[in-house]
Amino acid sequence: MSTRGQGEANRSMDYESYEHDVLVIGAGGAGLRAAIEASSAGVSVGLVCKSLLGKAHTVMAEGGMAAALANVDDRDDWKVHFADTMRGGQYLNNWRMAELHAQEAPARARELEAWGAVFDRTKDGRILQRNFGGHKYPRLAHVGDRTGLEMIRTLQDHGIHQGIDVHMECTIVELLKDGDRVVGAFGYDRERGRFQLFSARAVVLASGGIGRAFKVTSNSWEYTGDGHALAYRAGADLMDMEFVQFHPTGMVWPPSVRGILVTEGVRGEGGVLRNSNGKRFMFEDIPDLYLSSTADDEEEGWRYTQGDKNSRRPPELLTRDHVARCIVREIKEGRGSPHQGVFLDIAWIKERLPNGAEHIKKKLPSMYHQFKQLAGIDITEEPMEVGPTTHYVMGGIRVDPDSQMSTVPGLFAAGECAAGLHGANRLGGNSLSDLLVFGQRAGQYAASFAKEQGAASINQGQVEEVARQALEPFERGEGNVEGPYQVQFDLQDMMQAQVGIVRTEGDIQKAIDEFPTLRSRADRVGVQGNREYNAGWHTALDLRNLLMVAEAVARSAILRRESRGAHFREDYLQKDAEQGKLNTVVRLDSSGEMQVKQEALPPVRGDLQEIIEDNK
Amino acid sequence: MTSATFRIWRGNAKGGKFQDYTTEVSEGMVVLDAVHQVQAEQANDLAVRWNCKAGKCGSCSAEVNGSPKLMCMTRLSSLPLDKPVTIEPMQAFPSIRDLVTDVSWNYQVKKEIQPFSPREPDSADGTWRMEQYDVERVQEFRKCIECFLCQDVCHVLRDHRLHGEFIGPRFFVYSAALEMHPLDTVDRTTELANDHGVGYCNITKCCTKVCPEEITITDNAIIPLKERVVDKMYDPLTKLLRMFRG
């Protein structure tokens, strides 16, 4: 195509139109589950995936899905799961979501089995459950260390027969509104770069996380906070954005794989953390909340991982926020491994188990392959080197706990992009169950909302404005301008350094001061080429979302003057009882500025408070 | 720092050509890292499909020096870097752009396979009992990450282009996972033989060799399916019975 022809094609504002009763944006576990539920309620459903179907980040989940099935330990029930979730979240959780989650997770797990999922089995043929950090009893239904793949494939293979219209490799750039209500979305397909207009009576956001705002992350290119930013710009509240989970164990070497996840399942199977002196440093600092439930010595910890019901968990299985900080401390104080991590040793269990090496390969097959292929390390022989990696955001779109509707009518959210369930820190295994429980609810309530609505009208002015803005990077690309990647890298470096695992007011303020500059750079980036599968263009468009969510994280972080869960302030080391009664709320004010303020948590219902006290 | 040259195919369905990019390489890098580096530094609009970068999502399939590979799991240290590393899209599927191919055919095929349908629950609470031993056979197949490298290498698709008559190794693995699922009640052998072309496979095991999940595709999935087809459709005794029953 001639340069001139290409220029014209690049400028085309034409779009294809689709109409659905419910539009689901995001096709990981939550989006698929929502789409299946909405479809079964008899409404027409469109499912938009940023990638191909079945590739969303749910496939990366390794350890398992938490559900109080009580198959392995019959002392477990939803109440204990509820109390564990609240304790893990340092009581900032939305109690109603934690209650619904604990109550409904078992049914959602069994339903997956009815749809073809093949979990590992107990000796009596039921779904096997494993230990995980912060869970009192073995609670995680799993398939080796590839539980997420099993889940997304099961939902995908079930979902394709439910009459759902799937739009693969499609990115939404803006939600469309009619008055207060969300009535659709506008985006483009990656393949040709053509615009697409979706009109819908209800929209469910299930777009996942924001990991790409940081330099070291387990998240792929997709996780640029799209759903958070779309909701924010549509006027919805975001909540608790300061709580970003740094998973304690990511790969640290070689450099190109830095950040890739090493499942908590390694520690669940008996893996231990050591510093360069060979010391199991996790025994040195055990938080008060967990003193009574943590093993006294290595021997008791080992027995726990092998299923001894009378033993308590080893300190490696404390919550993720705490383990990550202990690792940072060891590295900072000079006791780290050669590549700025610590050692995670599973090979040692060969001393205790006759077929140790085979056992490791069987229980942790993908970890075995990951290290063998990417780092040249045999984990049945040598320890791994690991360090914290940005993994998950607890904060997100503020939703009604029962219906998952945001503060904007017709806009629902489920899964990682929604806030509330996990409070200040998410327990491992509570994400897969979150996706199913609240995906199902969002689908159900979005479908009933859609049924009650009349047809909405699409504002053509808004559509044209969004399309025009989306094409601006091409207009600028013809001059000698900065590309989008350098801005993205600079943002990631800044967030990692100033708003990372250990935060201070000075550092966070420095980051906040940088945003105007980064934003104006992002507003000026240009891209070359045409609209077909052009990663440069996509990165330029995603940048706006990434900057918005990063700023929400920083502005929320500076407001919370205490250390709680994943939010650790070196200048406010302790928890503060008053701050513990407040959520942080972010919203776009009428003058177009970001407004951040603290609002009181809803008080916990009496009977649930009793459950919390009973389990303390 | 040393540098290496990557000969990357650039183009779309209408045609294209290889283009050389030289970039710095460091210890531990994989092919996908090199492609990303080229994309960030020299060719912002280079099209490449990827997600997890850990061999778990199966998005970054391509042909590296002529072999079907996941780019994220192919370390540069496993390749000779004294000559250009060629990277081109999968050949069994239509080109979209650069390294990205149109794999939508696979999604169509899957829809045509009869879905899972379980027997009645074993217990009053609606749950089933299965032995670990019985689920392991199926779990091997369910490791599949749908990278479609097995489809790419299969000569029935790659060379003979029989996409209309043959579902390919990926969907034999999928069918086997359903057929051997301890709870499933559907019999798919007739369509495997008549519509899905299991007979076209002449067990050269190319698919097994390229599977990044090390699924024993030919021996564990395709051959047992072929045996089921033979047992059901060509067994003389069954045939006779069928004649009588009409």
Interface residues (C-beta under 8 A of the other chain):
Chain A: S51 L52 L53 G54 K55 A56 H57 V59 M60 R110 E113 A114 W115 G116 V118 F119 D120 R121 D124 G125 R126 I127 L128 V143 G144 R146 L149 E150 R153 D157 H158 I160 H161 V166 M168 E191 S220 W221 E222 W253 P254 P255 S256 V257 I260 L261 S366 H369 Q370 Q373 L374 A375 G483 P484 Y485 V527 Q528 G529 N530 E532 Y533 N534 A535 G536 W537
Chain B: N12 S26 E27 G28 M29 V30 D33 Q39 A40 N44 D45 L46 A47 V48 R49 W50 N51 C52 K53 A54 G55 K56 C57 G58 S59 M73 R75 I96 R97 D98 V100 D102 V103 S104 Y107 K110 K111 P115 F116 P118 P121 G126 T127 W128 R129 M130 E131 Q132 V135 V138 Q139 R142 K143 C144 I145 E146 L178 H181 L183 D184
